[in-house]
Amino acid sequence: MESNQFKFEDLEVYQKALDFVDQVYAIVELFPNSELYNLTSQFKRASLSIALNTAEGQGDTNAQFNRYLQIAANSVKECIVCSTIARRQKFISEQQDSLNRIKLVQLSKMIKGLQKYLRK
């Protein structure tokens, strides 16, 4: 029987990135409509970028995968800024910002660990 799954889907970092995308999509539903094309859009795109770049780079050369993982790592930083702005503008609570940061730190560590493994 053939598998309908791609290898990147087995990566824990990819699965965690998808979980974070789900979280962001739920959070931005609470943002004001005036932010639809601003912070809402940016936060969604940055969170998507983590999962998308992890998937896109896997299966290529280690150097190429590392490059895509670096883009994903940069998107993690972008999500930190989006979360901080959302908290400062009172679109989310300090508790939600803290939860976002916990997940983003975890993603960052996983990405860096994978990058380190690829450089061996």
TORGU-669412 format. One record per residue: residue in three letters; x, y, z of N, C-alpha, C, O in turn. Coordinates in steps of 0.2 Angstrom, whole numbers, padded with zeros to 4 digits, always signed. Layout:
<atoms>
ALAXYZXYZXYZXYZ
...
</atoms>
This chain:
<atoms>
MET+0004-0006+0000+0000+0000+0000+0004+0006+0000+0009+0007+0004
GLU+0003+0011-0004+0007+0017-0005+0005+0022+0001-0001+0022+0003
SER+0010+0026+0003+0008+0031+0008+0007+0037+0004+0009+0039-0001
ASN+0002+0041+0007+0000+0047+0005+0003+0053+0009+0000+0059+0009
GLN+0008+0052+0012+0012+0056+0016+0019+0058+0013+0022+0053+0011
PHE+0021+0064+0014+0027+0066+0012+0032+0066+0018+0030+0066+0024
LYS+0038+0065+0017+0043+0064+0022+0043+0070+0027+0044+0069+0033
PHE+0043+0076+0025+0043+0082+0029+0037+0082+0034+0038+0085+0040
GLU+0032+0078+0033+0026+0078+0037+0028+0074+0044+0024+0075+0049
ASP+0033+0070+0043+0035+0067+0049+0039+0071+0054+0041+0069+0060
LEU+0042+0077+0052+0046+0081+0056+0042+0084+0062+0037+0087+0060
GLU+0044+0083+0068+0041+0086+0073+0041+0094+0073+0036+0097+0075
VAL+0046+0097+0070+0046+0104+0070+0040+0106+0065+0037+0111+0066
TYR+0039+0102+0060+0034+0104+0055+0027+0103+0058+0023+0108+0058
GLN+0026+0098+0062+0020+0097+0066+0018+0103+0071+0013+0105+0071
LYS+0024+0105+0074+0023+0110+0079+0022+0117+0076+0018+0121+0078
ALA+0025+0118+0070+0023+0124+0066+0016+0124+0064+0013+0130+0064
LEU+0013+0119+0062+0006+0118+0060+0002+0120+0066-0003+0124+0065
ASP+0004+0117+0072+0000+0119+0078+0000+0126+0079-0005+0129+0081
PHE+0006+0129+0078+0006+0137+0079+0002+0141+0074-0001+0146+0076
VAL+0002+0138+0068-0002+0142+0063-0010+0141+0065-0013+0146+0065
ASP-0012+0136+0068-0019+0135+0070-0020+0140+0076-0025+0143+0076
GLN-0015+0141+0081-0016+0145+0086-0016+0153+0084-0020+0156+0086
VAL-0012+0154+0079-0012+0161+0076-0019+0163+0073-0022+0168+0074
TYR-0021+0158+0069-0027+0159+0065-0033+0160+0070-0038+0164+0069
ALA-0033+0157+0076-0038+0158+0081-0037+0165+0084-0042+0168+0086
ILE-0031+0167+0086-0030+0173+0089-0032+0179+0085-0035+0183+0088
VAL-0030+0179+0079-0031+0185+0075-0039+0186+0073-0041+0191+0071
GLU-0043+0181+0075-0050+0182+0074-0053+0187+0079-0058+0190+0078
LEU-0049+0188+0084-0051+0193+0089-0048+0200+0088-0050+0205+0091
PHE-0044+0201+0083-0041+0207+0081-0046+0212+0078-0051+0209+0075
PRO-0046+0218+0078-0051+0222+0075-0050+0222+0067-0045+0220+0065
ASN-0056+0223+0064-0056+0223+0057-0051+0228+0054-0049+0227+0048
SER-0050+0233+0057-0045+0238+0054-0038+0235+0053-0034+0238+0050
GLU-0037+0229+0057-0030+0226+0056-0030+0221+0051-0025+0217+0050
LEU-0035+0220+0047-0036+0214+0043-0030+0214+0038-0027+0208+0037
TYR-0028+0219+0035-0023+0220+0030-0016+0222+0033-0011+0223+0029
ASN-0016+0222+0039-0010+0224+0043-0007+0219+0047-0005+0214+0045
LEU-0008+0219+0054-0005+0215+0058-0008+0208+0057-0005+0203+0058
THR-0015+0207+0056-0018+0201+0055-0015+0197+0050-0013+0191+0050
SER-0014+0200+0044-0011+0197+0038-0004+0195+0039-0002+0190+0037
GLN+0000+0200+0042+0007+0199+0043+0008+0193+0048+0013+0189+0047
PHE+0004+0193+0054+0005+0187+0058+0003+0180+0055+0007+0176+0056
LYS-0002+0180+0051-0004+0174+0048+0002+0172+0043+0004+0166+0043
ARG+0004+0177+0039+0010+0175+0034+0016+0173+0037+0019+0168+0035
ALA+0018+0176+0043+0024+0174+0046+0023+0167+0049+0028+0163+0049
SER+0018+0166+0052+0017+0159+0055+0017+0154+0050+0020+0148+0051
LEU+0013+0155+0044+0013+0150+0039+0020+0149+0036+0022+0144+0034
SER+0024+0154+0036+0031+0154+0033+0035+0149+0037+0040+0145+0034
ILE+0034+0148+0043+0038+0143+0047+0037+0136+0044+0041+0132+0043
ALA+0030+0134+0044+0029+0128+0041+0030+0127+0034+0033+0122+0032
LEU+0029+0132+0030+0030+0131+0023+0038+0131+0021+0039+0126+0017
ASN+0042+0134+0024+0049+0134+0023+0052+0127+0025+0057+0125+0022
THR+0049+0125+0031+0052+0118+0033+0050+0113+0028+0054+0109+0027
ALA+0044+0113+0026+0042+0108+0021+0046+0109+0014+0048+0104+0011
GLU+0046+0115+0012+0049+0116+0006+0057+0114+0005+0059+0112+0000
GLY+0060+0115+0011+0067+0114+0011+0069+0106+0012+0074+0104+0009
GLN+0065+0103+0015+0066+0096+0017+0066+0091+0010+0062+0092+0006
GLY+0071+0087+0010+0072+0083+0004+0077+0086-0001+0079+0082-0006
ASP+0079+0092+0000+0084+0095-0004+0091+0093-0001+0091+0089+0003
THR+0096+0097-0004+0102+0096+0000+0102+0098+0007+0098+0102+0008
ASN+0107+0096+0011+0107+0099+0018+0108+0106+0018+0105+0110+0022
ALA+0112+0109+0013+0114+0116+0013+0107+0120+0011+0106+0125+0014
GLN+0104+0117+0006+0098+0120+0004+0092+0120+0010+0089+0125+0011
PHE+0092+0114+0013+0087+0114+0018+0089+0118+0024+0084+0122+0027
ASN+0095+0119+0025+0097+0124+0031+0095+0131+0029+0094+0135+0033
ARG+0096+0133+0023+0094+0139+0020+0087+0141+0022+0085+0146+0024
TYR+0082+0136+0020+0075+0136+0021+0074+0137+0029+0069+0140+0031
LEU+0077+0133+0032+0076+0133+0040+0078+0140+0043+0075+0142+0047
GLN+0083+0143+0040+0085+0150+0042+0079+0155+0041+0078+0159+0045
ILE+0076+0154+0035+0070+0158+0033+0065+0157+0038+0062+0161+0041
ALA+0064+0150+0040+0059+0148+0045+0061+0152+0052+0056+0154+0056
ALA+0067+0151+0054+0069+0154+0060+0068+0162+0060+0066+0165+0065
ASN+0069+0165+0055+0068+0172+0054+0060+0174+0055+0058+0179+0058
SER+0056+0169+0052+0049+0170+0053+0047+0169+0060+0042+0172+0062
VAL+0050+0165+0064+0049+0164+0071+0050+0171+0074+0046+0173+0078
LYS+0055+0175+0073+0057+0181+0076+0051+0186+0074+0049+0190+0078
GLU+0049+0186+0067+0044+0190+0065+0037+0189+0069+0034+0194+0071
CYS+0036+0183+0071+0030+0181+0075+0030+0184+0082+0026+0186+0085
ILE+0037+0184+0085+0038+0187+0091+0036+0194+0091+0032+0197+0095
VAL+0038+0198+0086+0036+0205+0085+0029+0206+0084+0026+0210+0087
CYS+0026+0202+0080+0018+0202+0079+0015+0201+0086+0010+0205+0087
SER+0017+0196+0090+0014+0195+0096+0015+0201+0101+0010+0203+0104
THR+0021+0203+0101+0022+0209+0105+0018+0215+0103+0015+0218+0108
ILE+0017+0216+0097+0013+0222+0095+0006+0221+0097+0002+0225+0099
ALA+0003+0215+0096-0004+0213+0097-0005+0214+0105-0010+0217+0107
ARG+0000+0212+0109-0001+0213+0116-0001+0221+0118-0005+0223+0122
ARG+0004+0224+0115+0005+0231+0116-0002+0235+0114-0003+0240+0117
GLN-0005+0233+0109-0011+0236+0106-0017+0234+0110-0023+0236+0108
LYS-0016+0229+0114-0021+0226+0118-0026+0222+0114-0032+0221+0116
PHE-0023+0219+0109-0027+0214+0105-0027+0207+0108-0032+0203+0107
ILE-0022+0206+0112-0021+0199+0115-0019+0201+0122-0016+0206+0124
SER-0020+0196+0127-0018+0197+0134-0010+0196+0135-0007+0193+0130
GLU-0008+0198+0140-0001+0196+0142+0000+0188+0142+0005+0186+0140
GLN-0005+0185+0145-0005+0178+0145-0004+0175+0138-0001+0170+0137
GLN-0008+0177+0133-0008+0174+0127-0001+0176+0123+0001+0171+0120
ASP+0001+0182+0125+0008+0183+0122+0013+0179+0125+0018+0176+0121
SER+0013+0177+0131+0017+0172+0134+0016+0165+0131+0022+0162+0130
LEU+0010+0163+0130+0009+0157+0127+0012+0156+0120+0015+0151+0118
ASN+0011+0162+0116+0014+0162+0110+0022+0162+0110+0025+0158+0106
ARG+0025+0165+0115+0032+0165+0116+0035+0158+0117+0040+0156+0115
ILE+0031+0155+0122+0033+0148+0124+0034+0144+0118+0039+0140+0117
LYS+0029+0144+0113+0028+0140+0107+0034+0142+0102+0037+0138+0099
LEU+0035+0148+0102+0040+0151+0097+0047+0149+0099+0051+0148+0095
VAL+0048+0150+0106+0055+0148+0108+0056+0140+0107+0061+0138+0105
GLN+0051+0136+0108+0051+0129+0106+0053+0128+0099+0057+0124+0097
LEU+0049+0131+0095+0050+0131+0087+0057+0133+0086+0061+0130+0082
SER+0060+0138+0089+0066+0141+0087+0072+0136+0089+0076+0135+0085
LYS+0071+0133+0095+0076+0128+0097+0076+0122+0093+0081+0119+0091
MET+0070+0120+0090+0069+0114+0086+0073+0115+0079+0076+0111+0076
ILE+0071+0121+0077+0074+0123+0070+0082+0124+0071+0085+0121+0067
LYS+0084+0127+0076+0092+0127+0077+0095+0120+0078+0100+0119+0075
GLY+0091+0116+0082+0094+0109+0082+0094+0105+0076+0099+0102+0075
LEU+0089+0106+0072+0089+0103+0065+0095+0106+0061+0098+0102+0057
GLN+0096+0112+0061+0101+0116+0057+0108+0113+0059+0112+0111+0055
LYS+0109+0112+0066+0115+0109+0069+0116+0102+0066+0122+0101+0064
TYR+0111+0098+0066+0111+0091+0064+0113+0091+0056+0117+0087+0054
LEU+0111+0096+0052+0112+0096+0045+0119+0098+0044+0122+0096+0038
ARG+0122+0102+0048+0129+0104+0047+0134+0099+0049+0140+0100+0047
LYS+0132+0093+0052+0137+0088+0054+0140+0085+0047+0144+0080+0048
</atoms>
